[in-house]
Amino acid sequence: MAYIIRIKNIIDPRGKMGIIDSPQDLPFKIRRVLYMSEITGTRGGHAHKKTIQGLICLKGKCEIYTNNGQERKIFQLSSPEKCLILNPEDWHTMQKFSEDAILLVLGSEYYNPEDYIKEESKNDWVWKSC
């Protein structure tokens, strides 16, 4: 199931710097990086066969809905100090973006359209809000 990790920060008079060493801080080696901005709707709507993802809201805020077939959770991302880890089985949508939101996505695999699972699991769910 999806979970949050804390990002290390170094703070000095010049500002704050978040640091992620892969794979020491992440459960995967980073192979793909993308970011979303000026988002006007819902993104995602899929799970993966193989890809693990790390989501960081660098600016603004958004909501991530997840469903692993056993449990549904909603995560609020509003700090660049949090990274939401999505396992391959975590069907997810990214939604309710603030106007200024910038969402960074780190992926364990290169893009492969065969890795995507579009159907959401329809098991009896347990709701949890995080």
N, C-alpha and C positions, 0 to 999 in steps of 0.2 A: 504494500500500500504506500501511497505517496507520503512523504515526510519532509520536515523543514530541517535544514542545517544552518548553522551560523557561519558567516563569512568573517575571516580574520580582518581586523582593521588596524592600521598604524595611524596615529593621530599626532601631529606636531603643529607648530605655528603656521605652517604653510597649508594645512588642511588635513583631510582624511583620505586614506588610500585603502581600498579593499583588495585583499589578496586571496587568490585561489590557486593552489598548486595542484595540478592534476597528475597522477591520480591519488596523491596523498590526502587531499581534502574532499575529493569527489569519489564516488564509487565507480568511476569510469574514466578512461582517457578521452579527452575532448578531440573529436574529429570534425565537428561542424559547429559553427557559430552563426546565429542570425539574431536580428532584433526587429521589433515591431514598434511603430510610432504612428501617430495620427490615425488611430484605429477607430472605426465608426461602427463596428458590430462585434459579433462573436467570432472567435478564431478557434482552431483546433477541430474538435468533433471526430476524434479518432484515438486509437491506442496503437501500439506497435508490436511487432513480433519479436524484435530484437533491441531496438533503440531505447536507451535510458536518457532522460533529459534533466537538465537543471534549469529552472526558471528564476530569474532575478528581475524584480521591478526596480529599474535604476532610477526612475523618476515617476512621480504620481502614484497611482494605485490601481489595482485590478483585483478580480476575483477569479479563482481557478476551481472549477467543479471537477471532481474526480469520481470514478466508479471502477472498482477492480473486480466486480462481479459478486463480491461478498459485502462490500461496504461502500457507501457514498460519503464523500466529504467535500466541504467547501473551504478553501484556503483564501485568506485575505493577504495579498502582498502589497505592502506600502513602504518598504524599507530596502535599500540596497544592501543591508546587512543580513538579509535572509535569502536562502536559496531553497526553492521547493524542488525536491527530487521526485521525478515521475518514473516509476518502473515501467517496463514495456506493457504490462497488463493494465495499467492505469488509463482507461478511456478518459479523455479530458476535454473540457472546453475552457477557453480563456474569455472572460466577459467583464462587463461593467467597468470598462476602462475610464479613468479620468481623462479629460481633454489633453493633459500634459504627459500622459503615461508613456514610458518607454520600457518595453519588456525585452530583456535579453534571454535568449535560449541557447543553452550549450547542449550539444548532442554527442552521444557515444559512437554514432555511426554516420557515414556519409549518406546523403540523400539516396533513397531507393524506394520507388513507388510500391514495390512488392512488400515492403515492410509495414505498410499501413493497414489497420483494421478499422473499418468505418462503422461497423455495427456496434452499438452499445449493448452491454450485457443486460439481460432482462431478469436476472435473479431477484429474489426477495432481498431488498436492501436494508441496511441499518444506516440511518443518517447520523453524521457527526459534523459539527462545525468547528473549524480550527482557526 
